[in-house]
Amino acid sequence: MSRAVRVDLEGCWYHVVARGNERRPIFTSNEERIFYLRLLDQVTRLSGASFSAYSLVPNHVHLLIYRGRMSLASMIQRLHGNYAAHFNKHHHRKGHLFEGRYHAYLVTDDRYLAALIRYIHRNLPEAGLSKENRNWLWSSHRLYMNQKQKPWTQWRPAPGYEGIHGTRAYRELMGDIAETELPPVVPERPWAYGTSGSWKEYERRKRGRSGRKRLEQRGITSLDQIIRKIARRRNISIKLLKSTRRFRFITRVRSEAILECLAVGHGITDISRYFKICPSSVVTVVKRYGDPRQENKRKNVGLTPLTRPH
């Protein structure tokens, strides 16, 4: 039977699962777990990714990763390749440490993020390790409970679980009541969690990957990089910038982002999919402010300096 095709897309959430070869332990000491987490932090930083949940069980690992500019395949290969070399050297062994290739499930519906966080964090106690890991030390549970701790530069709470209010929401999530309100952590397809409606969008993105790869090869800045830059410049959150809210300031900054994406070479279709808007909305922005593709410099687009209203 042929293996499921990987769907490796930038700016998406993935649930990654990797098991020890023949279900043997991949972690035998706390020092090895710390080494793995340090590697995870380093590799995600180099690849422009971040991670929001993890659980290190003796014979397998669960990760919830937000994929950056580097492919997920390259990132995991670097992470597990370096860790396996360290583990084999320390234990004077040879051969594969991990069982086959890792599993990676694309999250196409944000409702599954909460279900996955709960599932990953409950993995340690349900594996019979609650006594050994009294405070769930080897999962990100403790980071969600106290977000002032920042042992890893690339760890980020998932959307909706940031700050004090996020900690309160997380406590509710881990309670018994939340279980009946969450979707089951069962991939609806071999490669994804989500409903049939959400798959269609990602299948289109999958088909368009070849075009985006050509853009990357030509040195064109990715959409995520552009949005992050504008969000920092205008002091606005990425989530708000990508939302459908129509406050005047947000609309103006969103228009600026759309124009800058066009200016560097991204197409109308890719931009509309990224912002989850109709292509006609992108065309409307171009008609209102001018087409940056026809201008020599971005300053001639027609946008006046943006300022946040007081």
C-alpha positions in Angstrom: 0.0 0.0 0.0 1.3 3.4 -0.9 2.0 5.9 1.9 -0.1 9.0 2.4 1.2 12.0 0.5 2.6 14.7 2.8 1.0 18.1 2.8 3.8 20.5 3.8 2.6 24.1 3.8 4.1 27.2 5.3 2.0 29.0 7.9 0.1 26.0 9.1 -0.3 24.0 12.3 0.9 20.4 12.4 0.5 17.6 15.0 3.8 15.6 14.7 4.1 12.1 16.3 7.4 10.1 16.3 7.9 6.7 17.9 10.9 4.8 18.9 12.0 1.9 16.7 10.2 -1.3 17.7 8.5 0.9 20.4 11.8 1.1 22.3 12.6 4.1 24.6 14.0 7.2 22.9 14.4 9.0 26.3 16.1 7.3 29.2 17.1 10.3 31.3 16.2 13.9 32.1 19.4 15.0 30.4 18.2 13.5 27.1 14.9 15.2 27.3 16.5 18.5 28.0 18.9 17.9 25.0 15.9 17.2 22.8 14.0 20.3 23.8 17.0 22.5 23.3 17.4 21.0 19.8 13.7 21.6 19.1 14.1 25.2 20.2 17.2 25.7 18.0 15.8 24.0 14.9 12.4 25.9 15.1 14.3 29.2 15.5 16.5 28.5 12.4 13.5 27.5 10.4 11.2 30.4 11.4 8.8 28.0 13.1 7.4 27.8 16.6 5.9 25.1 18.8 2.9 25.4 21.2 2.6 22.0 22.8 4.8 19.0 23.4 4.9 15.8 25.4 8.0 13.6 25.8 6.9 10.0 26.6 9.7 7.5 27.0 9.1 5.7 23.7 7.4 8.5 21.6 7.0 12.2 21.3 4.1 14.5 20.4 4.6 18.1 19.0 2.2 20.8 17.9 4.2 22.9 15.5 3.5 26.1 13.5 5.4 25.6 10.3 7.8 28.4 9.2 9.7 29.1 6.0 11.7 25.8 6.1 9.7 22.7 5.1 8.5 20.5 8.0 10.3 17.5 6.5 13.7 19.3 6.6 13.0 20.6 10.1 12.1 17.2 11.6 14.9 15.5 9.7 17.4 17.9 11.3 15.8 17.6 14.8 15.6 13.8 14.9 18.8 13.2 13.0 20.9 15.3 15.4 19.1 13.8 18.4 19.5 10.2 17.2 23.3 10.8 16.6 23.6 12.1 20.2 21.5 9.2 21.6 23.5 6.5 19.7 26.8 7.9 20.7 25.9 8.1 24.4 24.5 4.5 24.4 27.2 3.1 22.1 24.6 1.8 19.6 24.0 2.0 15.9 21.0 1.9 13.6 17.7 3.8 13.5 16.4 5.3 16.7 12.9 6.3 15.4 10.4 3.9 13.8 10.0 4.7 10.1 9.1 8.2 9.2 7.3 10.5 11.6 3.5 11.2 11.3 2.4 14.7 10.6 -1.2 15.8 10.5 -2.2 19.2 9.2 -4.8 21.1 11.3 -7.3 22.5 8.8 -9.8 23.6 11.5 -8.8 25.8 14.5 -11.3 23.9 16.8 -8.9 21.0 16.6 -6.0 23.0 18.2 -7.8 23.0 21.6 -8.5 19.3 21.3 -4.8 18.6 20.4 -3.5 20.7 23.2 -5.6 18.7 25.7 -4.7 15.4 24.1 -1.0 16.1 24.0 -0.8 17.3 27.6 -2.9 14.4 28.9 -0.6 11.9 27.1 1.9 11.7 30.0 -0.5 10.9 32.8 -2.4 8.5 30.6 0.9 6.7 29.8 1.2 5.9 33.5 3.8 8.5 34.2 1.8 10.8 36.5 3.7 9.8 39.6 7.1 10.2 37.9 6.1 13.5 36.3 4.1 14.9 39.1 4.1 18.3 37.6 4.0 17.2 34.0 7.6 18.4 33.7 8.2 16.9 30.3 5.2 18.5 28.6 4.3 22.1 27.9 1.5 21.9 30.5 3.5 23.8 33.0 4.2 26.6 30.5 0.5 27.1 29.9 -0.1 27.2 33.6 2.6 29.8 34.2 3.3 31.7 31.0 5.9 33.9 32.8 8.3 31.0 32.4 10.1 31.2 29.1 12.7 28.5 29.0 12.4 28.2 25.2 12.6 31.1 22.7 10.3 29.5 20.1 7.5 28.3 22.4 4.3 30.2 21.9 0.8 29.5 23.4 -1.7 28.6 20.8 -4.2 31.3 19.6 -6.7 32.0 22.3 -4.5 30.8 25.2 -2.2 33.8 25.5 -1.7 35.7 28.8 -3.7 35.7 32.0 -7.0 35.1 30.2 -5.3 32.3 28.2 -4.2 30.5 31.4 -7.8 30.7 32.7 -9.1 29.3 29.3 -6.4 26.6 29.5 -7.6 25.5 33.0 -11.1 25.2 31.7 -9.9 23.2 28.7 -8.1 20.7 30.9 -11.3 20.2 33.0 -13.7 17.4 32.5 -16.5 19.6 31.1 -14.5 20.6 28.0 -14.1 17.1 26.8 -17.7 16.8 25.4 -17.4 20.1 23.5 -14.2 19.2 21.6 -13.9 17.3 18.3 -12.3 13.9 18.6 -8.6 13.7 18.0 -8.9 11.4 15.0 -7.6 12.5 11.5 -10.5 12.7 9.1 -8.0 12.1 6.3 -4.7 10.3 6.4 -3.0 13.7 6.6 -5.4 16.2 8.3 -7.8 17.0 11.1 -10.8 19.0 10.0 -14.1 19.1 8.1 -14.6 18.5 4.4 -15.1 22.2 3.9 -11.7 23.1 5.4 -9.9 20.5 3.3 -10.8 22.1 0.0 -8.8 25.3 0.8 -5.7 23.3 1.7 -5.9 21.1 -1.3 -5.9 24.2 -3.5 -2.9 25.4 -1.6 -1.2 22.1 -2.1 -1.7 22.3 -5.8 -0.3 25.8 -5.8 2.9 24.9 -4.0 4.9 24.6 -7.1 4.3 28.3 -8.0 5.2 29.4 -4.5 8.4 27.4 -4.6 9.3 29.2 -7.8 8.7 32.5 -6.0 11.0 31.4 -3.1 13.7 30.3 -5.6 13.5 33.7 -7.1 14.2 35.2 -3.7 10.7 36.7 -3.2 9.8 37.4 0.4 7.1 35.0 1.8 3.7 36.3 2.7 4.2 35.5 6.3 7.4 37.5 6.5 5.7 40.5 4.9 2.8 40.3 7.3 5.0 40.0 10.3 7.1 43.0 9.2 4.0 45.2 8.7 2.4 44.0 12.0 5.5 45.1 13.9 5.8 48.4 12.0 2.1 49.3 12.7 2.0 47.8 16.2 -0.9 45.5 15.4 -1.3 41.7 16.0 -1.0 39.4 13.1 -4.3 37.8 14.1 -6.1 41.1 13.9 -4.4 42.0 10.6 -5.6 38.8 9.0 -9.1 39.0 10.5 -12.2 40.3 8.7 -12.8 43.2 11.0 -13.5 46.5 9.2 -12.3 49.1 11.6 -10.8 52.0 9.6 -7.2 51.6 10.9 -7.2 47.8 10.5 -8.6 48.1 7.0 -5.9 50.6 6.0 -3.1 48.5 7.4 -4.5 45.4 5.7 -4.6 47.3 2.4 -1.0 48.3 2.9 -0.1 44.7 3.5 -2.0 43.6 0.3 -0.2 46.2 -1.8 3.2 45.2 -0.4 2.6 41.6 -1.2 1.7 42.5 -4.7 4.7 44.7 -5.0 7.2 41.9 -4.2 5.6 39.6 -6.8 2.8 37.6 -5.1 -0.3 36.9 -7.1 -3.8 38.1 -6.4 -5.1 34.5 -5.9 -2.4 33.6 -3.3 -3.0 36.8 -1.4 -6.8 36.3 -1.3 -6.3 32.8 0.0 -3.9 34.0 2.6 -6.3 36.6 3.9 -9.3 34.4 3.3 -11.0 37.1 1.2 -12.3 37.1 -2.4 -9.9 38.0 -5.2 -12.3 40.9 -6.0 -11.4 42.4 -2.6 -7.8 42.5 -3.6 -8.7 44.1 -6.9 -10.7 46.7 -5.1 -7.7 47.7 -3.0 -5.6 48.0 -6.2 -8.2 50.2 -7.8 -8.4 52.4 -4.8 -4.7 53.0 -4.2 -3.1 52.1 -7.5 -1.2 49.0 -8.7 2.2 48.7 -7.0 3.4 46.4 -9.8 3.3 49.3 -12.2 5.2 51.6 -9.9 9.0 51.8 -9.5 8.9 52.5 -5.8 6.5 51.4 -3.0 6.0 55.0 -1.8 4.2 55.9 -5.0 1.4 53.5 -4.3 -0.9 56.2 -2.9 -1.3 55.3 0.8 -0.8 58.2 3.1 1.2 57.5 6.3 -0.9 55.4 8.7 -1.4 56.4 12.3 -3.3 54.7 15.0 -6.4 56.8 16.1 -6.3 58.1 19.6 
